[in-house]
Amino acid sequence: MANIKSAKKRIRVIDKKTARNIRVKNHVKEAEKAFLAAVEAGNVEEAQKAFKHAEKKLMQAAAKGTFHKNTVSRKIGRFEKKLNALAK
């Protein structure tokens, strides 16, 4: 356990950031699962709605620093590829 006041504060800050990151990651996972489920079902309209939602959540996670922007860009690209294949 930390004895110095600034170290104690850093521990509190890290706990808050960890909790936020977990929350953001859970939102992203839910959005990804909804999109993939819609793609598996073959429902184009539902997949498009789920894609927009997943893209929004991923971009928000990148803005918060939870995920790297290139990771988010790669995931969105892969999802878009699946959506385009489904639409054809």
C-alpha positions as CSV (number, residue, x, y, z in Angstrom):
1,M,0.0,0.0,0.0
2,A,1.2,3.5,-0.8
3,N,2.2,5.8,1.9
4,I,2.8,9.0,-0.1
5,K,-0.2,11.2,-0.7
6,S,0.4,11.5,-4.5
7,A,0.8,7.8,-4.8
8,K,-2.5,7.2,-3.1
9,K,-4.1,9.7,-5.5
10,R,-2.6,7.9,-8.5
11,I,-4.1,4.6,-7.2
12,R,-7.6,6.2,-7.0
13,V,-7.2,7.7,-10.5
14,I,-6.0,4.4,-12.0
15,D,-9.0,2.6,-10.4
16,K,-11.4,5.1,-12.0
17,K,-9.7,4.8,-15.4
18,T,-9.8,1.0,-15.1
19,A,-13.5,1.0,-14.3
20,R,-14.2,3.3,-17.3
21,N,-12.1,1.2,-19.7
22,I,-14.0,-2.0,-18.6
23,R,-17.3,-0.2,-19.1
24,V,-16.3,1.0,-22.6
25,K,-14.9,-2.4,-23.6
26,N,-18.2,-4.0,-22.5
27,H,-20.2,-1.6,-24.7
28,V,-17.9,-2.3,-27.6
29,K,-18.2,-6.1,-27.1
30,E,-22.0,-5.9,-27.0
31,A,-22.1,-3.8,-30.2
32,E,-19.8,-6.2,-32.0
33,K,-21.8,-9.2,-30.9
34,A,-25.0,-7.6,-32.1
35,F,-23.4,-6.8,-35.5
36,L,-22.0,-10.3,-36.0
37,A,-25.3,-11.9,-35.0
38,A,-27.1,-9.8,-37.6
39,V,-24.6,-10.8,-40.2
40,E,-25.0,-14.5,-39.3
41,A,-28.7,-14.2,-39.5
42,G,-28.4,-12.6,-43.0
43,N,-30.5,-9.6,-42.0
44,V,-29.1,-6.7,-44.1
45,E,-31.1,-3.8,-42.5
46,E,-30.4,-5.0,-39.0
47,A,-26.7,-5.5,-39.8
48,Q,-26.5,-2.0,-41.2
49,K,-28.0,-0.5,-38.0
50,A,-25.8,-2.7,-35.9
51,F,-22.7,-1.6,-37.9
52,K,-23.5,2.1,-37.4
53,H,-23.8,1.5,-33.7
54,A,-20.7,-0.6,-33.5
55,E,-18.7,2.0,-35.4
56,K,-19.9,4.7,-33.1
57,K,-18.9,2.7,-30.0
58,L,-15.5,1.8,-31.4
59,M,-14.8,5.4,-32.4
60,Q,-15.8,6.6,-28.9
61,A,-13.4,4.0,-27.4
62,A,-10.6,5.2,-29.6
63,A,-11.3,8.8,-28.5
64,K,-11.2,7.9,-24.9
65,G,-7.9,6.0,-25.4
66,T,-9.3,2.6,-24.5
67,F,-8.3,1.2,-27.9
68,H,-5.7,2.5,-30.3
69,K,-7.1,4.3,-33.3
70,N,-5.5,1.9,-35.8
71,T,-7.0,-1.1,-34.0
72,V,-10.4,0.5,-34.2
73,S,-9.9,1.4,-37.9
74,R,-8.9,-2.2,-38.6
75,K,-12.0,-3.6,-36.9
76,I,-14.3,-1.2,-38.7
77,G,-12.7,-2.2,-42.0
78,R,-13.3,-5.8,-41.3
79,F,-16.9,-5.2,-40.3
80,E,-17.5,-3.1,-43.4
81,K,-16.1,-5.9,-45.5
82,K,-18.6,-8.4,-43.9
83,L,-21.4,-6.0,-44.4
84,N,-20.6,-5.4,-48.1
85,A,-20.3,-9.2,-48.6
86,L,-23.7,-9.6,-47.0
87,A,-25.3,-6.9,-49.1
88,K,-24.2,-8.6,-52.4
